């Protein structure tokens, strides 16, 4: 585990392994333990052999490029055995087959060449490819082989140096960023005038990966490192790229990198070069990391969805951008052996098979996180900045821990204890869909449901990711409360019998965390009680690391309502003992002594100096709640 610093960062994660199905690759350079594809190694050389890794001159690990022995050949006639060049188009010259090889004859002008479109053979994004073959010159002065964009040649994609051998010379190139409609491979003669002959044969195009088992289009992991003792120009902590080169020089157009920049900020940057130039797709600023400090950062990337977070801090995201094809992963540098070199240390890297959605990544990156479940009081109604501000009680509470611990705010305004418990998967959400089946793709209408959790502050709204009949998807609602389930990925149609259970993703992924339960202000659904819902919520956790917050009165409550609330709070205090947090007492203790506050306390209400309205709190009130939950949590020793 990486040591912590003032940022409170470490590699420990309560649910990271569960969230991402365990690491496919795990290299702990401090302890000297390594894992790859389910195998464990104590010898780093054996680990590198298994993973296809090498050690760079800078002392950091390189992975890839790797082409599987059984990788599919994408060029049907790369050896030209059929005796035809119909797939090839000449530019500034003519093409023919001569002695079983492709021959290009330049016709003069500024350069000549021939290209073959591969757009129909490859994916335009998310995958990297290796091109190999033999090329040689005849009467021309040189020849190059490369990836390109149709008649535009190979500029800004990938290309060999000018080769001058008159006998076949082996060449290999990689590229992971292509023009959607014009991706091609090409042989060229780049002189003026371009005359004479040159040849290519035994061409092969196969997919390349950083290591065996890598899932194209996904990058997910945790890396721990220590920044250099001084800032300077920063450096690249991790880079995944397509291993492209141009004219025998390093070439960076397609990459995902974690970089510590000259302003001491850590960033996740994504670039895709399908247009023939480096185009930034995402730039996530995680904030400053001082020189000489250890940190751990989680990251997840897939097409249009990029996330990163310091372990134990809120996740940042960019929900747009094309994913580049990746053929190599490098620690401590990019393709260049000169710029961007990491002079700090790297303690551990863990790489997982799949990128993660919002809920899974939040759990994955949380470290020793806490889940705060509740209604509008947990959401922060009345706080400065509202539910997204820094004055909600979960936001305040996470700053009270040293080091800070993230508190996931799971508050929805107006929800009953039953609805909250249902979001936790403690009370079943039973769903019936039209036709009794989830279609192979697209949405399906929900005709019945047992608990409506898509409700917030008096309106039917929001969405819940989850699983219905074992199918991953998203449940949405219209303004009338009618639900629709849309599966995340197309597949086979799946039967969904009446009253099939819908499992909420947030409830599943946050289940292992300590829980602060503040349920019941809005009562329970018909046929249930608040006490039953809290009991179900507690039992659903599967652990005893939870606290139960007392129910607050409203200044609009009648005397009988106040009596019933006091009775319920007494029942909860008796049931949960030291796990019961008497929030009314904590707020009453914060009364300012004014006649108004004193009158409220005498009537059994929350002091008005700590309220924003008849019920909801202001910043001062939420600070008192945060301190009460934090104090009770610390007293439990969690």
Secondary structure, 3 states (H helix, E strand, C coil): CCCCCCCCCCCCCCCHHHHCCCEEEEEECCCCEEEECCEEECCHHHHHHHHCEEECCCCCEEEECECCCCCCCCCCCCCCCCCCCCCCEEECEEEEEECCEEEEEEECCEEEEEEEECCCCCCCCCCEEEEEEEEEECCCCCEEEEEEEHHHCCCCCEECCCECCCCCEEEEEEECCCCCCCEEEEEEEEEECCEEEEEEEEEEEEEEECCCCCCCCCEEEEEEEECCCCCCCCEEEEEEECCCEECCEECCCCEEEEEECCCCEEEEEEEECCCCCCEEEEEEEEEECCCCCEEEEEEEEECCEEEEEECCCCCEEECCCCCCCCCEEEECCCCCCCCCCCCCEEEEEEEECCCCCHHHHHHHCCCCCEEEEECHHHHCCCCCCHHHCCCCHHHHHHHHCCCCCCEEEEECCCCCHHHHHHHCCCCCEEEEEHHHEECCCCEEEEEEECCCCCEECCEECCEEEEEECCEEEEEEECCCCCEEEEECCCCCCEECCCCEEEEEHHHHHHCCCEEEEECCCCCCCCCCCHHHHHHHHHHHHCCCCEEEECCCCCCCCCHHHHHHHHHHHHHHHHHHHHHEECHHHHHHCCCCCCHHHHHHHHHCCCCHHHECCCCCECHHHHHHHHHHHHHHHHHHCC
